[in-house]
Amino acid sequence: MLAKKVANVGFEALRVVERRPVGLDELARYPVFPEEFVAFLRRAIPEDRHAALVWAVTVTARNPGGVDGA
């Protein structure tokens, strides 16, 4: 899905550089997630899933049109 969206805006040569799991403890360190929300997630999601809740993906791609796409 990400590859298709990146291609739709003109980028080429998409390459996944890193893919790693991110757990609740790491998400809790980001100020975008309020403490109340993290506490809710801890209650709502089974504990065995807390260590790998989402995936962080780092990708590179080339924009053949240049920085501004012109």
Biopython code that builds the backbone (N, CA, C, O; Angstrom):
import numpy as np
from Bio.PDB.StructureBuilder import StructureBuilder

atoms = [
    (1, "MET", "N", (0.824, -1.186, 0.000)),
    (1, "MET", "CA", (0.000, 0.000, 0.000)),
    (1, "MET", "C", (0.871, 1.253, 0.000)),
    (1, "MET", "O", (0.614, 2.180, -0.768)),
    (2, "LEU", "N", (1.886, 1.292, 0.842)),
    (2, "LEU", "CA", (2.783, 2.447, 0.881)),
    (2, "LEU", "C", (3.466, 2.638, -0.466)),
    (2, "LEU", "O", (3.573, 3.766, -0.948)),
    (3, "ALA", "N", (3.928, 1.559, -1.075)),
    (3, "ALA", "CA", (4.611, 1.653, -2.366)),
    (3, "ALA", "C", (3.697, 2.268, -3.422)),
    (3, "ALA", "O", (4.144, 3.096, -4.217)),
    (4, "LYS", "N", (2.444, 1.882, -3.440)),
    (4, "LYS", "CA", (1.501, 2.421, -4.423)),
    (4, "LYS", "C", (1.275, 3.911, -4.199)),
    (4, "LYS", "O", (1.246, 4.684, -5.157)),
    (5, "LYS", "N", (1.115, 4.319, -2.950)),
    (5, "LYS", "CA", (0.888, 5.731, -2.649)),
    (5, "LYS", "C", (2.110, 6.572, -3.002)),
    (5, "LYS", "O", (1.973, 7.676, -3.529)),
    (6, "VAL", "N", (3.298, 6.059, -2.716)),
    (6, "VAL", "CA", (4.530, 6.780, -3.045)),
    (6, "VAL", "C", (4.662, 6.907, -4.562)),
    (6, "VAL", "O", (5.037, 7.967, -5.061)),
    (7, "ALA", "N", (4.363, 5.854, -5.285)),
    (7, "ALA", "CA", (4.421, 5.889, -6.754)),
    (7, "ALA", "C", (3.387, 6.862, -7.319)),
    (7, "ALA", "O", (3.654, 7.532, -8.317)),
    (8, "ASN", "N", (2.222, 6.946, -6.701)),
    (8, "ASN", "CA", (1.164, 7.840, -7.186)),
    (8, "ASN", "C", (1.553, 9.308, -7.131)),
    (8, "ASN", "O", (1.005, 10.112, -7.884)),
    (9, "VAL", "N", (2.481, 9.679, -6.262)),
    (9, "VAL", "CA", (2.917, 11.078, -6.175)),
    (9, "VAL", "C", (4.243, 11.300, -6.898)),
    (9, "VAL", "O", (4.865, 12.350, -6.745)),
    (10, "GLY", "N", (4.673, 10.321, -7.679)),
    (10, "GLY", "CA", (5.814, 10.520, -8.564)),
    (10, "GLY", "C", (7.154, 9.987, -8.113)),
    (10, "GLY", "O", (8.143, 10.161, -8.825)),
    (11, "PHE", "N", (7.228, 9.352, -6.973)),
    (11, "PHE", "CA", (8.506, 8.812, -6.510)),
    (11, "PHE", "C", (8.772, 7.449, -7.140)),
    (11, "PHE", "O", (7.845, 6.710, -7.470)),
    (12, "GLU", "N", (10.039, 7.137, -7.300)),
    (12, "GLU", "CA", (10.455, 5.862, -7.895)),
    (12, "GLU", "C", (11.490, 5.192, -7.002)),
    (12, "GLU", "O", (12.003, 5.793, -6.057)),
    (13, "ALA", "N", (11.779, 3.959, -7.314)),
    (13, "ALA", "CA", (12.842, 3.190, -6.649)),
    (13, "ALA", "C", (12.645, 3.137, -5.133)),
    (13, "ALA", "O", (13.587, 3.345, -4.369)),
    (14, "LEU", "N", (11.434, 2.862, -4.715)),
    (14, "LEU", "CA", (11.143, 2.728, -3.290)),
    (14, "LEU", "C", (11.901, 1.532, -2.725)),
    (14, "LEU", "O", (11.879, 0.441, -3.295)),
    (15, "ARG", "N", (12.569, 1.753, -1.601)),
    (15, "ARG", "CA", (13.327, 0.677, -0.964)),
    (15, "ARG", "C", (13.105, 0.738, 0.539)),
    (15, "ARG", "O", (13.271, 1.793, 1.152)),
    (16, "VAL", "N", (12.733, -0.383, 1.132)),
    (16, "VAL", "CA", (12.572, -0.465, 2.584)),
    (16, "VAL", "C", (13.955, -0.640, 3.193)),
    (16, "VAL", "O", (14.644, -1.622, 2.920)),
    (17, "VAL", "N", (14.356, 0.323, 4.023)),
    (17, "VAL", "CA", (15.668, 0.305, 4.656)),
    (17, "VAL", "C", (15.609, -0.424, 5.992)),
    (17, "VAL", "O", (16.527, -1.161, 6.353)),
    (18, "GLU", "N", (14.518, -0.209, 6.718)),
    (18, "GLU", "CA", (14.375, -0.824, 8.043)),
    (18, "GLU", "C", (12.896, -1.052, 8.327)),
    (18, "GLU", "O", (12.042, -0.256, 7.937)),
    (19, "ARG", "N", (12.617, -2.134, 9.000)),
    (19, "ARG", "CA", (11.257, -2.451, 9.458)),
    (19, "ARG", "C", (11.406, -3.080, 10.832)),
    (19, "ARG", "O", (12.056, -4.115, 10.983)),
    (20, "ARG", "N", (10.792, -2.439, 11.852)),
    (20, "ARG", "CA", (10.948, -2.967, 13.206)),
    (20, "ARG", "C", (9.671, -2.745, 14.009)),
    (20, "ARG", "O", (8.930, -1.791, 13.770)),
    (21, "PRO", "N", (9.424, -3.643, 14.968)),
    (21, "PRO", "CA", (8.242, -3.474, 15.809)),
    (21, "PRO", "C", (8.437, -2.341, 16.819)),
    (21, "PRO", "O", (9.548, -2.073, 17.274)),
    (22, "VAL", "N", (7.339, -1.697, 17.149)),
    (22, "VAL", "CA", (7.332, -0.634, 18.157)),
    (22, "VAL", "C", (6.266, -1.002, 19.176)),
    (22, "VAL", "O", (5.126, -1.303, 18.822)),
    (23, "GLY", "N", (6.649, -0.975, 20.439)),
    (23, "GLY", "CA", (5.728, -1.354, 21.500)),
    (23, "GLY", "C", (5.140, -0.171, 22.242)),
    (23, "GLY", "O", (5.483, 0.981, 21.981)),
    (24, "LEU", "N", (4.256, -0.473, 23.162)),
    (24, "LEU", "CA", (3.586, 0.564, 23.949)),
    (24, "LEU", "C", (4.561, 1.412, 24.755)),
    (24, "LEU", "O", (4.383, 2.627, 24.850)),
    (25, "ASP", "N", (5.583, 0.799, 25.334)),
    (25, "ASP", "CA", (6.538, 1.574, 26.129)),
    (25, "ASP", "C", (7.226, 2.637, 25.282)),
    (25, "ASP", "O", (7.445, 3.757, 25.744)),
    (26, "GLU", "N", (7.564, 2.292, 24.051)),
    (26, "GLU", "CA", (8.200, 3.268, 23.164)),
    (26, "GLU", "C", (7.202, 4.343, 22.723)),
    (26, "GLU", "O", (7.540, 5.526, 22.689)),
    (27, "LEU", "N", (5.986, 3.939, 22.389)),
    (27, "LEU", "CA", (4.969, 4.919, 21.998)),
    (27, "LEU", "C", (4.682, 5.907, 23.121)),
    (27, "LEU", "O", (4.424, 7.083, 22.865)),
    (28, "ALA", "N", (4.725, 5.438, 24.353)),
    (28, "ALA", "CA", (4.425, 6.293, 25.506)),
    (28, "ALA", "C", (5.432, 7.431, 25.650)),
    (28, "ALA", "O", (5.124, 8.445, 26.276)),
    (29, "ARG", "N", (6.621, 7.283, 25.088)),
    (29, "ARG", "CA", (7.645, 8.332, 25.187)),
    (29, "ARG", "C", (7.378, 9.515, 24.264)),
    (29, "ARG", "O", (7.965, 10.583, 24.445)),
    (30, "TYR", "N", (6.503, 9.341, 23.282)),
    (30, "TYR", "CA", (6.213, 10.421, 22.344)),
    (30, "TYR", "C", (5.104, 11.308, 22.899)),
    (30, "TYR", "O", (4.071, 10.797, 23.331)),
    (31, "PRO", "N", (5.296, 12.623, 22.897)),
    (31, "PRO", "CA", (4.295, 13.524, 23.485)),
    (31, "PRO", "C", (2.976, 13.571, 22.719)),
    (31, "PRO", "O", (2.004, 14.141, 23.213)),
    (32, "VAL", "N", (2.922, 12.994, 21.542)),
    (32, "VAL", "CA", (1.688, 12.999, 20.762)),
    (32, "VAL", "C", (0.632, 12.069, 21.371)),
    (32, "VAL", "O", (-0.558, 12.200, 21.084)),
    (33, "PHE", "N", (1.072, 11.137, 22.207)),
    (33, "PHE", "CA", (0.151, 10.192, 22.845)),
    (33, "PHE", "C", (-0.044, 10.574, 24.315)),
    (33, "PHE", "O", (0.859, 10.355, 25.123)),
    (34, "PRO", "N", (-1.201, 11.138, 24.680)),
    (34, "PRO", "CA", (-1.449, 11.509, 26.080)),
    (34, "PRO", "C", (-1.395, 10.282, 26.999)),
    (34, "PRO", "O", (-1.695, 9.164, 26.579)),
    (35, "GLU", "N", (-1.015, 10.507, 28.238)),
    (35, "GLU", "CA", (-0.911, 9.421, 29.226)),
    (35, "GLU", "C", (-2.213, 8.634, 29.341)),
    (35, "GLU", "O", (-2.194, 7.411, 29.478)),
    (36, "GLU", "N", (-3.343, 9.339, 29.285)),
    (36, "GLU", "CA", (-4.642, 8.675, 29.400)),
    (36, "GLU", "C", (-4.872, 7.702, 28.236)),
    (36, "GLU", "O", (-5.432, 6.622, 28.419)),
    (37, "PHE", "N", (-4.435, 8.098, 27.053)),
    (37, "PHE", "CA", (-4.600, 7.235, 25.886)),
    (37, "PHE", "C", (-3.724, 5.994, 26.001)),
    (37, "PHE", "O", (-4.168, 4.886, 25.700)),
    (38, "VAL", "N", (-2.484, 6.179, 26.434)),
    (38, "VAL", "CA", (-1.577, 5.040, 26.611)),
    (38, "VAL", "C", (-2.131, 4.098, 27.682)),
    (38, "VAL", "O", (-2.074, 2.878, 27.524)),
    (39, "ALA", "N", (-2.666, 4.658, 28.768)),
    (39, "ALA", "CA", (-3.263, 3.828, 29.824)),
    (39, "ALA", "C", (-4.452, 3.035, 29.271)),
    (39, "ALA", "O", (-4.625, 1.860, 29.596)),
    (40, "PHE", "N", (-5.261, 3.677, 28.443)),
    (40, "PHE", "CA", (-6.385, 2.980, 27.808)),
    (40, "PHE", "C", (-5.881, 1.823, 26.941)),
    (40, "PHE", "O", (-6.427, 0.721, 26.998)),
    (41, "LEU", "N", (-4.841, 2.071, 26.139)),
    (41, "LEU", "CA", (-4.285, 1.016, 25.288)),
    (41, "LEU", "C", (-3.773, -0.153, 26.120)),
    (41, "LEU", "O", (-3.957, -1.313, 25.750)),
    (42, "ARG", "N", (-3.131, 0.153, 27.244)),
    (42, "ARG", "CA", (-2.611, -0.917, 28.109)),
    (42, "ARG", "C", (-3.744, -1.815, 28.624)),
    (42, "ARG", "O", (-3.567, -3.024, 28.779)),
    (43, "ARG", "N", (-4.899, -1.214, 28.884)),
    (43, "ARG", "CA", (-6.049, -1.996, 29.357)),
    (43, "ARG", "C", (-6.747, -2.723, 28.209)),
    (43, "ARG", "O", (-7.201, -3.855, 28.378)),
    (44, "ALA", "N", (-6.834, -2.091, 27.064)),
    (44, "ALA", "CA", (-7.634, -2.615, 25.952)),
    (44, "ALA", "C", (-6.920, -3.668, 25.109)),
    (44, "ALA", "O", (-7.567, -4.512, 24.490)),
    (45, "ILE", "N", (-5.599, -3.620, 25.084)),
    (45, "ILE", "CA", (-4.831, -4.534, 24.230)),
    (45, "ILE", "C", (-4.207, -5.616, 25.099)),
    (45, "ILE", "O", (-3.631, -5.312, 26.144)),
    (46, "PRO", "N", (-4.311, -6.865, 24.687)),
    (46, "PRO", "CA", (-3.717, -7.952, 25.476)),
    (46, "PRO", "C", (-2.218, -7.720, 25.709)),
    (46, "PRO", "O", (-1.502, -7.262, 24.818)),
    (47, "GLU", "N", (-1.767, -8.039, 26.905)),
    (47, "GLU", "CA", (-0.383, -7.764, 27.305)),
    (47, "GLU", "C", (0.650, -8.414, 26.388)),
    (47, "GLU", "O", (1.735, -7.866, 26.194)),
    (48, "ASP", "N", (0.326, -9.562, 25.831)),
    (48, "ASP", "CA", (1.299, -10.236, 24.963)),
    (48, "ASP", "C", (1.537, -9.490, 23.646)),
    (48, "ASP", "O", (2.458, -9.829, 22.903)),
    (49, "ARG", "N", (0.717, -8.482, 23.353)),
    (49, "ARG", "CA", (0.904, -7.674, 22.138)),
    (49, "ARG", "C", (1.575, -6.336, 22.421)),
    (49, "ARG", "O", (1.889, -5.607, 21.480)),
    (50, "HIS", "N", (1.805, -5.989, 23.681)),
    (50, "HIS", "CA", (2.358, -4.681, 24.042)),
    (50, "HIS", "C", (3.743, -4.422, 23.453)),
    (50, "HIS", "O", (4.061, -3.276, 23.134)),
    (51, "ALA", "N", (4.563, -5.439, 23.303)),
    (51, "ALA", "CA", (5.943, -5.237, 22.837)),
    (51, "ALA", "C", (6.032, -4.960, 21.341)),
    (51, "ALA", "O", (7.010, -4.365, 20.889)),
    (52, "ALA", "N", (5.050, -5.371, 20.573)),
    (52, "ALA", "CA", (5.079, -5.180, 19.118)),
    (52, "ALA", "C", (3.699, -4.749, 18.642)),
    (52, "ALA", "O", (2.997, -5.495, 17.959)),
    (53, "LEU", "N", (3.332, -3.553, 19.009)),
    (53, "LEU", "CA", (1.982, -3.065, 18.728)),
    (53, "LEU", "C", (1.825, -2.565, 17.288)),
    (53, "LEU", "O", (0.812, -2.828, 16.640)),
    (54, "VAL", "N", (2.814, -1.858, 16.807)),
    (54, "VAL", "CA", (2.803, -1.316, 15.441)),
    (54, "VAL", "C", (4.176, -1.533, 14.822)),
    (54, "VAL", "O", (5.095, -2.006, 15.490)),
    (55, "TRP", "N", (4.315, -1.190, 13.553)),
    (55, "TRP", "CA", (5.601, -1.324, 12.868)),
    (55, "TRP", "C", (6.102, 0.049, 12.455)),
    (55, "TRP", "O", (5.339, 0.876, 11.955)),
    (56, "ALA", "N", (7.388, 0.284, 12.667)),
    (56, "ALA", "CA", (8.059, 1.471, 12.146)),
    (56, "ALA", "C", (8.783, 1.043, 10.880)),
    (56, "ALA", "O", (9.522, 0.059, 10.877)),
    (57, "VAL", "N", (8.566, 1.789, 9.809)),
    (57, "VAL", "CA", (9.181, 1.452, 8.531)),
    (57, "VAL", "C", (9.932, 2.676, 8.026)),
    (57, "VAL", "O", (9.371, 3.770, 7.949)),
    (58, "THR", "N", (11.193, 2.488, 7.687)),
    (58, "THR", "CA", (12.002, 3.541, 7.083)),
    (58, "THR", "C", (12.203, 3.177, 5.624)),
    (58, "THR", "O", (12.648, 2.075, 5.303)),
    (59, "VAL", "N", (11.871, 4.111, 4.742)),
    (59, "VAL", "CA", (12.006, 3.855, 3.309)),
    (59, "VAL", "C", (12.798, 4.981, 2.646)),
    (59, "VAL", "O", (12.867, 6.100, 3.153)),
    (60, "THR", "N", (13.386, 4.654, 1.509)),
    (60, "THR", "CA", (13.984, 5.678, 0.661)),
    (60, "THR", "C", (13.314, 5.580, -0.700)),
    (60, "THR", "O", (12.816, 4.522, -1.087)),
    (61, "ALA", "N", (13.308, 6.696, -1.421)),
    (61, "ALA", "CA", (12.744, 6.724, -2.770)),
    (61, "ALA", "C", (13.405, 7.873, -3.526)),
    (61, "ALA", "O", (14.016, 8.760, -2.929)),
    (62, "ARG", "N", (13.273, 7.838, -4.827)),
    (62, "ARG", "CA", (13.871, 8.866, -5.671)),
    (62, "ARG", "C", (12.753, 9.658, -6.339)),
    (62, "ARG", "O", (11.773, 9.093, -6.824)),
    (63, "ASN", "N", (12.923, 10.989, -6.353)),
    (63, "ASN", "CA", (11.982, 11.872, -7.023)),
    (63, "ASN", "C", (12.618, 12.304, -8.341)),
    (63, "ASN", "O", (13.483, 13.180, -8.342)),
    (64, "PRO", "N", (12.210, 11.710, -9.464)),
    (64, "PRO", "CA", (12.856, 12.013, -10.738)),
    (64, "PRO", "C", (12.638, 13.450, -11.206)),
    (64, "PRO", "O", (13.370, 13.935, -12.069)),
    (65, "GLY", "N", (11.646, 14.133, -10.650)),
    (65, "GLY", "CA", (11.356, 15.507, -11.044)),
    (65, "GLY", "C", (12.129, 16.545, -10.258)),
    (65, "GLY", "O", (11.952, 17.739, -10.496)),
    (66, "GLY", "N", (12.972, 16.140, -9.340)),
    (66, "GLY", "CA", (13.705, 17.092, -8.510)),
    (66, "GLY", "C", (13.006, 17.331, -7.196)),
    (66, "GLY", "O", (11.976, 16.724, -6.905)),
    (67, "VAL", "N", (13.571, 18.218, -6.405)),
    (67, "VAL", "CA", (13.057, 18.489, -5.056)),
    (67, "VAL", "C", (11.643, 19.047, -5.101)),
    (67, "VAL", "O", (10.789, 18.628, -4.319)),
    (68, "ASP", "N", (11.383, 19.988, -6.005)),
    (68, "ASP", "CA", (10.060, 20.613, -6.040)),
    (68, "ASP", "C", (9.098, 19.936, -7.007)),
    (68, "ASP", "O", (7.956, 20.371, -7.151)),
    (69, "GLY", "N", (9.547, 18.877, -7.670)),
    (69, "GLY", "CA", (8.691, 18.146, -8.590)),
    (69, "GLY", "C", (8.523, 18.813, -9.941)),
    (69, "GLY", "O", (7.761, 18.333, -10.780)),
    (70, "ALA", "N", (9.232, 19.926, -10.162)),
    (70, "ALA", "CA", (9.112, 20.654, -11.440)),
    (70, "ALA", "C", (9.949, 20.022, -12.531)),
    (70, "ALA", "O", (9.959, 20.510, -13.661)),
]
sb = StructureBuilder()
sb.init_structure("model")
sb.init_model(0)
sb.init_chain("A")
sb.init_seg("    ")
for serial, (resi, resn, name, xyz) in enumerate(atoms, 1):
    if name == "N":
        sb.init_residue(resn, " ", resi, " ")
    sb.init_atom(name, np.array(xyz, "f"), 0.0, 1.0, " ", f" {name:<3s}", serial, name[0])
structure = sb.get_structure()
